[in-house]
Each structure stands twice: as structure tokens, then as C-alpha cells.
Amino acid sequence: MNGGRELISLVAEMQDLTQYRKENWTGTFEEYLDLVRDDPKITRNAFQRVYDMIISHGVETYESSRQETRSHYTFFDDPIENGKDGVFGLDDSLEQFVNALKSAAHGYGIEKRVLLLHGPVGSSKSTIARMLKKGLEVYSASDEGAVYTLGWKHEDVEEIDWCPMNEEPLHLVPMSYRSRLEQEFNSKDGLDYEVKIRGDLDPYCRFMYNERMKQHDGDWTKVIKDIRIKRVIFSEQDRVGIGTFQPKDEKNQDSTELTGDINYRKIAELGTDSDPRAFNFDGEFNVANRGIIEFIEVLKLDVAFLYDLLGASQEHKVKPKKFAQTDIDEVIIGHTNEPEYRRLQNNEFMEALRDRTVKIDIPYVTKLSDEIKIYEKDYNSERVKGKHIAPHTIEVAAMWAILTRLEEPNNAGLTLLQKLKLYDGKTLPGFTEENVLELRSEVNREGMQGISPRYVQDKISNALVRYPDANSINPFMVMNELEAGLKHHSLINNEDLRGRYRELLQVVKEEYENIVKNEVQRAIAADEDALKRLCANYIDSVKAYTQREKVKNKFTGQYEEPDERLMRSIEEKIDIADSRKDDFRREMMNYIGALSIDGKSFDYKTNERLYKALQLKLFEDQKDTIKLTSLVSNVVDQETQAKIDVVKSRLIRDHGYDDESATDVLNYVASIFARGDVKPDG
């Protein structure tokens, strides 16, 4: 390991002093006007800034179905921290949210609303708010997201009194001069942003401005020579441009936490409590000016705070104690759970708040592949050391979570598990994309109830530590944890619901059984040479059959009739009826012929249906020779053990098992075969 000097040198190489100087730039008001002229977007309001921040990370447009296109905003993948807080499966909700920001950025009215993220517990509401705050911190430190504020220089000392609310410096321009100045800034062609000077100075800066105007006998040009401008970097920790408010016990909290409080020490110096210099403008609304404020569990807010919130959203003003209404410019985001929102709907005192909120539902994920991503983010080989997670362990947990959130389909011929598969993009006979859209349209509260990802994460964590002697955790360990935890789940308040969740676990267990049977079948049938021989024999027979010829026996040299029994034994594996066998065989020969015309050779792996049929046929031929069921009796001869070891090595190589989990799954599938359940699953 390097010594202290080398480590310091290593850090020195990583420093970016040029960027540091940019972030700590200071200058005159005149220099700031030059900056605005060159880049008008530095005067953006908070909604414009937050919207631009999201868009700066990129947007991908895709077809969610033949009838709908969706936008995926890369920002919510959390590229800033390599996906640490990334959310999955919420493109619809996030598109609504970004559209609300876009509308507010254009001044269409939503800028006068509280953006309310509403959904069940653990549906990523707090995560989205956290990403927005984190993103704004990083964006404000970039060239594209630069923000500036003003301060007051003293004649006798070097110290500068910076604006406590990080005001836009153009607020120094008197109202009567603003329109003329805006015309000057906006006279250039091709501007993406027009400069609009909105809002007035906060009480402190207004006091300082008036004092300087008196001092300079009303000469504004002399006043601005006393002004210094600096770059502002938003920081939640430093309480700059980002505020967070969380309701507490009403006895220990008052509105000063939002709008600031009197500095009693300064009153002794200044002799009055109405001097803005004797006031701490450090409430959450004050510090969040120019940026964003998050209200955690906003609907638990005491009515005493309601008026501050209403004024802040509708009028963009707050009322500090002893001072006039003060302009603010910030995005107000609240989030709440389902029970609190229902209380809001039934509370007439909250009618004014209801009227000033834009509700955006943040439901649980209802797509299996997205739910799997949520858990794989925390439970993967990088994060979990010394313990192997067997294949399908995360999948079965995610599958159960999704099933608890889905509403029973109206179609009596469709099971809940089949609905899950359709939502996940799988195809089922007789169901089209239009049918899937109909399924989604007929539900009312899908995704707004069910099991939270947090519960599943807790149970996966339990499984990881409960079996210290095991090298791996498997699906049954996790499913046992999921079931055991239902008894004490704080959000399940009736036995019927608890019973339903247990029934859904049984559905998942049966599906897992089918998955691993299929997997072991493929591992047994993964003999490449045997598959090639079987395919060659099948194609030879099909070719002879379609051309009404005979096949030459490679051993006897005699010409024989095509092997109908072989062809049918393969075709039946993929449900080709006897009445359709001729069509299927002609399709195969046409497919091979078309490849030949293009100069390509036929590979059975490129034809998914035939590949599957060959695997199932080979499995049927080999399963008796491997004698998998002998594992159950613990009596395994040397030859059989060698064959089983080959299958185990294929499970490890092709399917992600380790030695322990491969042995477990072979034993499990052997027990299924031993009880006579040997029907192959397609």
C-alpha cells in the first residue's frame, strides 16, 4: 500500500481546481449583466431549472404498445450515482410528473400548485424526491445549471453580506425599468429563453437597498456599485436552495420552521424586532428559494402550517413574522400515503389544499421484469459477498409481490399468473396487445395495494443471514421467509387477505416447480452432438417425406421410408396436430430453402420451436438412462452418478447455479419425478 505522501499525491491528481474556481466565482453587477446577455438561461425560474435538469440527462421514446408511445427519462435511472436510487417500471407516472413540470416551466398554471406524489408505502415516492434534490445539487454545480445571487459590500470592511434567500440579482432592477431591460436582453434572435424579471427583493435585501439609495441620494447606478454577485451551489446539507420539511409533534413545531424566526440576540444590538437584520431567514421556504422544497408526509401537516403552504403554492409568497409578504421561487413537492390521502378527501378543512394540488399516482410496479430489477439492485454478486443467490430466487419473490398487487381479471379463462405474464410482455394463445390494454383499462386500483418491495427486501435479507452454513440461498428459503412474515405484517389487518397472500405463494411455488423441471429437462437435453444427430435425422426424414422420396440408412446402405414415428414424436412436443403435420413440414423445408438461396446454412438453434421440440424429445429419450429418481433413494451407481454430474455441470455453466444450488435443484426435480409427475412442461 502507498504511504501518506503518495496517497495525498493521488488525491491531488484528481482535483479539478478550474471547476472549483468556476463554482466560487464572484463579480460585479455589471459583469453579471454580461453573463445574462451571453446566457439568458441563468435567470430561469425554479420550475424551468428542475425541468431542464431532468431533460439534460436524455429522453428515450419507445412504443409501449401499437397504440401508445412512452417517454423514458434517463434521469430517474440515477446516472449520478450509478443507479443507486434508480426507479423501475414507473415511466407512465414519471411522464405525468415531468409533463406537470414542463407545463409549470411554461407558466401555464401548474407552477401555482403543489406537486403531490401519492401512492402506497414503499412505492418510490421518497426516492423520486431524493433524486430530484440530489440532481439539483449536481446540476447547479455544472456550467449548464449555474445560479447566481447578490450581496452587499461595505466601505470600511472586506466582508460581504450575502442575500439570506439567494435572490435573483435582477430583482435589484426597479419595476419601472424592467420591461426596457427585458427588451434589451431578448432582442437577440434564436434565444431558447427569454429573460423575465419576476418577484421583488426579500425584506433583508429590500432594507439594504433602501439604505443604500438614501446613502447615494437615489442614484441607482451608485447603489449597484456596492453589489457583489456570486455563484450559488445548491446543497441540502448546507441548506442552500433545497429544503425538507417533516411534520412532528405539533407542540414541538411551529410555522417559524417554514418561514424563519426572530434573532433575539440581534434585537439587543438593533433595538427593534422589526429590523430584518434581526431576523433569521432560515425557514425551509427561505432556504429552498430558487430550488426545491420537499414536504414529507405533507397531509399530516397541522392546519396551522396549511396557510403558509397555500400562500407559497398559489401566490409564490410567504409571510415571515413581523414582515410583509415575501416572494419565493421554488418547486413544492409533497408526498403522501393512501390512508392520509383518503382523509384529505373527507376533510372539508383541507378543501383549499385539494384545489391547489396536482396529484400524481406513484403505484407499485406491476411488471415482473421491472420488479426483479428492484431487488437485483441490492442483491447481486457485487453487494452480497460469500453467499450465492440461486437462479429464480429473486424472480419468485418478485412474482409473488406482483401477484398481490394485481386485480383478478374479468375474463374467467385467464388466471392471475397468466395476467402477470401478459403484463410482462409474454405471449399467450388468443391474446393480443389490444387485449392487454383492455386488461389494464378494466382495473381501478391495480398497483395501489398489495405487498411493498420493502417487505420482500426484508425477507430476502432474513434468508441471507438465517442459514449461515449454506453457501447459497434458494427460492424455498425466501418463500418460507415471505410466508412466515405474513403473520406479523403490520399492514395486513384481516385474515382473508393474509389467506389470499398464502394462496398466491402456492401459485408461485407451482410455477417455480414448472420452471425448474423445464430447466433440468434442458440441461439433460443439452448434449450438442446428440441434438445435432437428432435434428439431422428429422430433417432427412422431412425432406424425403415432402419430396416423396426414401431415406438412405447410414448403417445398412438400404433406402427406407421416412421415419414417421420419429417425426411425430418430435412434432407432438410442440403441439403440432396430425392434421397439420404436412403444413409444418413444408414450412420447415421452405425455411431451409430460403436460407440456402441466401447462402446461409441451417442451424436448428435459430428456429425456436424446432429447438424446443428437439430438446424435449432428447430429454424423453435420456431421462430413463440418467435415472434421476435414484437420487431420492440415495442409491446411485457410478455410471448414473457420472451422468448426473454432467447435468449438474450444465446447470452451473448455462443457468447460473453453484454446486450446492445445482445439487438442491436436481434433488428437488428428482423428487417430483419420483412421485410420478413426469409430464414435460412446454
Steps between C-alpha positions, in 0.01 A plus 500: 500500500621853422617731780335823611690720254406279203134493607494881525655518152230264374227732631683804357489344153123460527437861601330731252609848606358660185154372590545615860575854379192495277281392790641774723486783245426851627460818301322832461140565398627627167685173440182310589304694236763388247448140611122534456545650155721207395288231667145611592414160652692585818190706591263200474238449767502189720254300288697568183822401673365171638341409166821578308699297752289191429511548122878555504548130579314391186160364398427172322171454317366149448177326404333349805238355265383553145274778622724679750848649519677563826791719605771364726694770685856380562529729804280261701746215437727701735803535272650735761566213743514212253142392558504499882157668521375404153130418473352243264165448332360847571537662157129584483496679838833673441384622160197661670732657756741640240208629292375687808846655542507591131161670526616690809825599324290659223285681757177321407367493858649191662778715643232611749441146624656255743622193312367213711654156459237255621523127540532203735789465744831411336402599146805729445341837584782599738759359260373722217513808728849406615621463140359841408683666790822315428470575129450871567813510715709354217327708230559830684873417512511450121550772240153433360328533838681808634307717751609836641403719792589844639672648804569841652855635523606721790725802456707449811537121510560224248204296625197457272148448634352242265129481435349251750254367238741484204293748298523536123731806457266654238252565781718807566359656183210732593156401367478802267826406324442127460305484174763711321780283632311182398466637146874551482578148621240335276578691179743231374363246252481129577487524878391181679404705804364848541600696805199573720561692821238384749489556874634753746784512749463320834462720813873494582614598149217752471619665823862506378391636160300783655786590732743521207253705294488753786876492529545568125219754477284275282771425242437135404821481296701572815298249704587214265870580536458379859361167371701183466378190316602143576431154366263290714536121532188334637550265792253329727765456769595868491133600468550691177229479234357176640261470792339202672210519742371209705200530733571434867307527822304828472617604850861500380452663162369833375487696177840662563654173374357595162538878491784589742514651848612806693866514605464618859873561543491753215198682652723616785740650244242658270233592755200367303356165393374639168847563358566225238859483617361361828321217322629159395366427152581132547161330481467220246314727255778759532792265445325320211459822300611455136491121543272235647325422828381153599209451738526152651156356581351835403143406592600443862570873509326686781237752386718779645754435224237472229473873435874534444488214251197640317657846467831353389339292226231733370662843544869401517520701821565426867434715807795516743409620849493884522565544124304546183420223250828382353544359147634148460590301190507127565351167400281362778481121509304306757443129535244301690371151554156368416335524848595869539371582154163340576479716811574808287207415275268480800628810682320822408775707667741368239285599201727795418804270493319245281429779253869599489659160445586307188479135604736259329448135586818305571374139511684178565660340198276249318755370249704201617825587321497850658433360848794261460726798420400664830634205699799423277622854570555401866551125475770420248849353501653846556292579809459150648839350579555138603147384420373385162144595404356204308325563167130599529534598870444867424253413223259303722503773767425763235231281344318466830522874568348578159219246543394668827460829313301379201122500485328179392428512124137521387576233239419172674735314265803699616686428823675764707836341415421517128407866543839559665672342200300710251592817691864392479486483120459124466264365233208267568283332237187705430630823658616805306651835606149644483384240753781603736395866471142394579623314808674816621199720426252285694680537836451774757769473765757262356843579640356715780476205739685178569841413640769768517850442354633584847332194649654276234843660547478439875419132446778448246737657755367263768561200275858612437586498871271222630697217337866567595617151400351518150717620213195621311141604559229347285140593414351280774702674771365839383143374452504357853609841633231676298231270641624508860503880501133529402391409852647821642467734198382833643308604187297179462204546729273208410537124471332481158773713345770303683345179369491635144869591514580144617300357210698718259823364649375153411438618142860624487632169639318308227637736235850459640458123482417531131796732441760269659356187339539676167852609590612152599340364184706744294816412694446129436430572134794740461715236327599692186611196303186307585282798403681539168455129420132511595447815291681351198287184515182709529591731208600204280164335563306826446684569174430149371137522615427833328675391179340153510841329512669241717780543752833318480583312819854606598576161656345251257519710184141403424229751397210515744176692549531829696485435875142611573524393863809718556343801326175477698680445832679834446204694357267395781732667749394839363134410450505450122177309435501207258279700265762779488814291466521542121477881526766511774740279302459711186562814707824346629624413150404845366691660791811290428469570126478876556818487713676303226408762236659767725813286529430416866503156660222376727560506877228342713569753781369785285158335475361535852209256461709223347778552758248462782349187341843339457593573863177349631541192282860451610399545863233232461756264347769563762317547828466127562868434428604771748268356769455835674251344740780291653619819673200474731591150617868597547596188304692627197733281297825640360376527141181680601695735730730595210196587286344700785829689546490595130147637544610686812794656314261619229275661762803681639635598157176598324257605772702673775491238778785421734578143610273514807198656329538272195495195733195642681306556179586154363383341825179702486424410140588135576238503775243630250582216260494250786141588582410438139463855376707461186287693254738727304416869514515697178 
